[in-house]
């Protein structure tokens, strides 16, 4: 046999392995999904588990396809991954329960403060950050500058622009509120 014949034989062998995976997939997919659904109780999650297991099998099909029971190998992977899914879901549920059980600290703001912070959120990002850090977090201009890696003068300029913008917006809001009150 020549090297060309050997190369053709290898290509045919690879094609047979690929075809046998396709046939394996078509023949076993539904049963594997039923197995995983029985374990995890959720068809959508079961399909994900089976697809992951079949992907793993496909990646190493040259070896797995030659096992005495490729289906046994994939069933084991599906069963293991189904149990892992349940463990993850249980851990997530416990974490969520812990979060929900924690006592919430009430942070209530007067209505005018809510309106003010709504206006702050409409400012350009840097200006909103500077206002929030300066007034809500009580940081100095130097601390804010250090945090962002900018000069104190840049922080001061952003804060000044933000104050001017807020004054205009608050003045316009007060004028509208005053007009609607006097017009009632």
N, C-alpha and C positions, 0 to 999 in steps of 0.2 A: 504494500500500500504506500502511495506517495504522500508527501506532506500535504499536498492539496486535498487528497482524499481524506486524510486525517482531519483537516480543518473543516471539510464539509460534514464529516461525521459528528464533530463537536457541535457545529451549528445545528444539525438535526437533533442531537441530544438535548441541546438547550431549548429548542422549539418544543420538543416533547414534554420537557419539564414545565415550561410555561403553559402549554395546553393542559397538562394534567392539573396545574393549579387552578386554571379557569374551570375545568370540569369539577374539581374538588369544591371550589367556591360555590358553583351553581347547585351542586348536589347537597351541600351541607349548611348553607347560610341560614335557611329558615329554621332548621332544627337548633342551630347554635343560638339564634335569637330567642327561640322559645326557652332554651336552657337558661340563658342569662336573664330573660324576663322573669322566669320563675324565681331566680335568686334575688334580683334587685327590685322587682315589682314595678318597673317602669319601662315600657317598650322603647321609648326614645333613648334612655340611658343604656338599655340592653343593646340596642343597635350600635351605639358608640363603642361599647365594650367589645362587641363582636368584630366591628371594623378594625379596632386597634389590634385585636388578637390575630385577625386574618392578615393585617398589614405586616405584623411581626413574622408570621408564617411565610408570607410572600417574600420578605426580605432575605430569608434563609431557606427558600423552598428547595434549592439544590440538595440540601441536607435533610430537611424535614420531609420532603416528598419521598425519600428513600427509607424512612423509618418503617417499622412494622405496622404502626398505626398512626399515620399523620393526623387522623381525626382525633385520636386519643390525646395527642400532643396539644392540638388546638382546643379541645374540650377542657383540658387542664388549665390552659392559659385563660380561657373564658371564665372558668370557675374561680380561678385566683383573682383575676381582674374584677370580677363581679363582687367578690368579698372585699377587695380593696376599695371599690366604689362605695360599698355600704359603710365601711370604716370612715372614709372621707366624709360621707354624708352625715354620719353620726357625729363626727368631730365638729363639722360645721354647725350642726344643730345645737350641740353643747355650747359652742362659742357664741352663737346667737342668743341662746337662753341666758348666758352670763351677761351679755351686753344689755339685754332687755331687763334683766333683774336689777341692774345697777340703778341706784337712785339718781334721777336726773336733777341737776342743779338748775333751778329756774333762773333764767336771765331775762328779766322783763325790762322793756324800755318804754318810756313815755311815748305817746303817739307822735309828738314833734321830733323826738329822736329817731324814730323809725323813718319818718319822712326825710330827715337830714341824711341818714345813712343810705337811703335809697338814692338821693342826689349824689352822694359821694361815689356810689358804685357806677354812676354814669360818667364820672370824670375819666380822663385818660388813665391808664393803668398805673403809671408811676405816681401821678398826683394822688390817686385814691390810696395807694399803698402808703405814701408819706403821711397823708391825713390820718389814716387808720393807726399807723405806728406811733405818730406823735400824740394824738388825742386819746385813742382807745388803749394803746399799750404803754402810754406815758414815756416814750423814748425821746431822748434829746436828739437834736439835729445831727450832732456829731455821731451818736450811736447809729442813727439811721444811715448816715453816709458810710460809716464803717461796714454796716451790714450789706449794703449794696455795692460797696467798692467805688463810691463816688465822693466828690468833695462835699464838705458841709455847705459851701456856696450853692452847689447844684441842688441840694436838698432844700435849702432856703428858697431858691427860685421856684422849685416845684410846689412847695407849700404856699408861696405867695400867689402863684397862678391858680392853685386850687382854691384858695380863699377868695380870690377875686371872682372866679367862676361861680363858686357857691353863693357869694353875696349877691351876684346878679340873679342867679336862679331862685334864691330864697326871697329876694326883693320882688321878683316877678310873681312868685307864688303868693307872697303876702298881698301884693296888689290885686291879684285875682281873687284871693280869699276876701279881702276887704271890699272889693266891688260886689261880690256876690252877697256879702252880708248886708251892705248898705242898700243893695237893690232889692232885698227881700221885703 
